[in-house]
Amino acid sequence: MRFRLRATPLALVFFALAACSGRPALLAPDYEYEEDLTLSLDGSATLIVNASVPALAALRDIRLDADPKARADVLKADARAAYTSAYSEVTSVSVWTRRDRRFVGVRMRIPDVRQLTKAKPFAWSTYDLHEDGDQAIYRQTVTGTGTPDPNAGWRGDELVAFRLHLPARIRFHNSRDLRTGGARDIGRGNILTWEQTLRDRLVGKPIAWSGDHRPGVMEVHMDRQSILYRTLWLFAIAFTAAIIVLAGLIWLAMRRGARRADL
């Protein structure tokens, strides 16, 4: 009991700090390169790229100032210029330092994810979203290799990730746990993550495990109706039913009152 009482304040402080940082350290690893895609069923999306400056250079040939003391405003402007295109609208850029490496976070609005491969920073991926019967199917393939940077300070076990936020109920996916090789659980809010080591990404190994539905392809099957759309319909049905019941009760009360008045 004493241990619990002493530990609780520490736990509260930890989770408060984790919430402020945006990513609890014990709940998710730190990625050297990460693409976080929030997809809509019409193909529009919000995409966030969080990556170290050396990883951007090694993987995407995007050359930014890697000096941890470099001016943040200049770094933000250069990152914005690198990611701005007819297929991606940059809405915000952030800069931070971790393990003596500069990181940038670029948030973009994507009109149509199927056209995103035409933007140079995403030319290593092909994107497909189409309907098949009562389901929508999303596929993404990442290709290409990178150039290792001996001066980046990498240990060799840094991670690369592709995270997907989906709007509808997931029927099938081929995301695998990097440690166990088993199927990865779907995260809260219909979130899936594909991971691999930076070392494997640099030599062009497939992000999706062999033996899956389509080897080398990140693939998800989901309902054609979004969860929000279905929830709104259920709410509307429940609200209508409640109004009908209420109207029925009022009608019964008025009828009983009329009968008593006749008596």
C-alpha positions in Angstrom: 0.0 0.0 0.0 2.9 2.4 0.9 4.5 1.6 -2.5 1.3 2.3 -4.4 0.8 5.6 -2.6 4.3 6.7 -3.3 4.3 5.4 -6.9 1.0 7.0 -7.9 2.2 10.6 -7.9 5.2 9.6 -10.0 3.0 7.7 -12.4 0.8 10.8 -12.8 3.8 13.0 -13.5 5.0 10.5 -16.1 1.7 10.3 -17.9 1.3 14.1 -17.8 4.7 14.6 -19.4 4.0 11.8 -21.9 0.7 13.5 -22.8 2.5 16.8 -23.3 5.1 15.2 -25.6 2.4 13.7 -27.8 3.8 10.2 -27.7 4.2 8.2 -24.4 7.7 6.7 -24.4 6.5 3.3 -23.1 3.6 3.0 -25.5 5.4 3.7 -28.8 9.1 3.7 -29.9 11.0 6.7 -31.3 11.2 6.4 -35.0 14.1 7.7 -37.1 11.6 8.1 -40.0 7.9 7.9 -39.8 5.0 8.6 -42.2 1.6 9.0 -40.4 -1.3 8.9 -42.8 -4.9 9.7 -41.8 -7.0 8.5 -44.8 -10.6 9.3 -45.9 -12.6 7.0 -48.1 -12.6 9.5 -50.9 -8.8 9.4 -51.1 -8.1 12.7 -49.4 -5.8 12.5 -46.4 -3.7 14.2 -43.8 0.0 13.1 -43.8 2.6 13.8 -41.2 6.3 13.0 -41.8 8.5 12.9 -38.7 12.1 12.2 -39.5 15.7 13.0 -38.6 17.6 15.3 -41.0 20.1 12.5 -41.7 17.3 10.0 -42.4 15.7 12.4 -44.9 19.1 12.7 -46.7 19.8 9.0 -46.6 16.3 7.8 -47.6 14.8 10.6 -49.7 17.8 12.6 -50.8 16.3 15.7 -49.1 19.3 17.8 -48.0 18.7 19.9 -44.9 21.1 21.5 -42.4 21.9 18.7 -39.9 23.7 21.0 -37.5 21.8 20.8 -34.1 22.6 24.5 -33.7 21.2 25.5 -37.1 18.5 28.2 -37.1 15.1 26.6 -36.7 13.3 29.1 -38.9 15.7 28.4 -41.9 15.3 24.6 -41.3 11.5 24.9 -41.3 11.5 27.0 -44.5 13.7 24.5 -46.3 11.6 21.5 -45.2 8.4 23.3 -46.3 9.9 24.0 -49.7 11.0 20.3 -50.0 7.5 19.0 -49.3 5.4 21.6 -51.1 3.9 20.3 -54.4 0.8 20.2 -56.5 -0.1 16.9 -54.6 0.8 18.0 -51.1 0.0 21.2 -49.2 2.2 21.8 -46.2 0.2 23.2 -43.3 2.8 23.3 -40.6 6.5 22.4 -39.8 8.1 21.7 -36.5 11.7 21.2 -35.4 13.3 19.4 -32.4 16.5 17.7 -31.4 16.9 14.1 -30.1 20.1 12.2 -29.5 22.1 15.1 -30.9 20.2 14.8 -34.2 17.8 17.5 -35.7 14.3 16.2 -36.5 11.6 17.8 -38.5 7.9 17.2 -38.5 6.0 18.2 -41.7 2.2 18.2 -41.7 0.5 18.1 -45.1 -3.0 18.1 -46.6 -3.3 15.5 -49.4 -6.1 16.1 -52.0 -5.8 12.5 -53.4 -3.4 9.9 -52.0 -3.5 8.0 -55.2 -1.6 10.9 -56.9 0.9 11.3 -54.1 3.6 9.2 -55.8 4.0 12.1 -58.2 5.4 14.3 -55.4 9.2 13.7 -55.2 9.4 13.0 -51.4 6.9 10.2 -51.9 8.0 8.8 -55.2 9.3 5.7 -53.5 5.7 4.6 -52.8 2.8 3.6 -54.9 -0.7 4.1 -53.5 -4.0 2.4 -54.5 -7.4 2.9 -53.0 -10.4 1.4 -54.7 -13.8 -0.2 -54.0 -14.3 -3.9 -54.3 -17.9 -5.0 -53.6 -18.9 -3.9 -50.1 -15.3 -3.1 -49.1 -12.7 -0.5 -49.8 -9.1 -1.7 -50.4 -6.0 0.3 -49.7 -2.5 -0.8 -50.8 0.9 0.9 -50.5 4.2 -0.4 -51.8 7.5 1.2 -50.7 10.5 0.6 -52.9 14.0 1.9 -53.3 17.1 1.9 -51.2 19.1 4.5 -49.3 22.6 5.7 -48.7 24.0 5.0 -45.1 25.5 8.0 -43.3 28.5 7.0 -41.2 28.4 10.4 -39.5 24.7 10.3 -38.4 25.5 8.5 -35.1 23.1 5.6 -35.8 23.4 2.5 -33.7 21.9 0.3 -36.4 18.6 -0.6 -34.7 16.7 2.6 -35.5 13.2 2.2 -36.7 11.2 3.3 -39.8 7.4 3.2 -39.6 4.4 3.8 -41.8 1.3 4.4 -39.7 -2.2 4.4 -41.1 -5.4 5.9 -39.5 -8.5 4.4 -41.2 -12.0 5.7 -41.2 -14.0 2.4 -41.4 -14.1 -1.0 -39.8 -11.1 -3.1 -40.8 -11.8 -6.5 -42.3 -8.2 -7.5 -43.2 -4.7 -6.2 -42.8 -1.2 -7.6 -43.1 0.6 -5.5 -40.5 3.0 -7.6 -38.4 4.7 -7.1 -35.1 8.4 -6.5 -35.8 9.5 -8.4 -32.7 7.3 -11.5 -32.9 6.3 -11.7 -36.5 2.7 -12.2 -35.6 -0.3 -10.2 -36.7 -0.3 -6.7 -35.1 -3.4 -5.7 -33.0 -5.4 -2.8 -34.4 -4.8 0.2 -32.3 -7.5 2.4 -30.8 -9.1 4.5 -33.5 -8.4 2.0 -36.3 -4.7 2.5 -36.4 -2.2 0.2 -38.1 1.6 0.4 -38.1 4.1 -1.3 -40.4 7.7 -1.2 -39.0 11.2 -2.2 -40.1 14.7 -1.3 -39.1 16.4 1.6 -40.8 19.1 -0.9 -41.8 16.5 -2.9 -43.8 15.0 0.1 -45.3 18.3 1.4 -46.6 18.9 -1.9 -48.5 15.4 -2.0 -49.8 13.8 -4.9 -47.9 10.0 -5.0 -48.2 8.1 -3.3 -45.4 5.4 -6.0 -45.4 6.4 -9.5 -44.5 6.7 -12.3 -47.0 4.0 -14.9 -46.8 1.2 -12.2 -46.5 -1.7 -11.7 -48.7 0.5 -9.8 -51.2 4.1 -10.0 -50.2 5.8 -6.6 -49.9 2.6 -4.6 -50.1 0.9 -2.9 -47.1 -2.7 -3.9 -47.5 -6.0 -3.2 -45.7 -9.6 -4.1 -46.5 -12.3 -2.1 -44.8 -15.9 -1.2 -45.0 -17.1 1.3 -47.6 -18.9 3.3 -44.9 -17.0 5.3 -42.4 -17.4 4.6 -38.7 -18.5 8.3 -38.2 -21.1 8.0 -40.9 -22.5 4.8 -39.4 -22.4 6.3 -35.9 -24.4 9.3 -37.1 -27.0 7.1 -38.7 -27.4 5.0 -35.6 -27.7 8.2 -33.5 -30.3 9.6 -36.0 -32.3 6.3 -35.8 -32.1 6.3 -32.0 -33.2 10.0 -31.8 -36.1 9.4 -34.2 -37.2 6.4 -32.2 -37.0 8.4 -29.0 -39.2 11.2 -30.5 -41.8 8.6 -31.7 -42.0 7.1 -28.2 -42.3 10.5 -26.6 -45.0 11.5 -29.1 -46.8 8.2 -28.3 -46.7 8.9 -24.6 -48.0 12.4 -25.0 -50.8 11.1 -27.2 -51.8 8.4 -24.7 -51.7 11.0 -21.9 -53.9 13.4 -23.9 -56.3 10.6 -24.7 -56.7 9.6 -21.1 -57.3 13.2 -20.1 -60.0 13.5 -22.7 -61.7 10.3 -21.4 -61.7 11.7 -17.8 -63.1 14.9 -19.0 -66.0 13.1 -20.7 -66.8 11.3 -17.5 
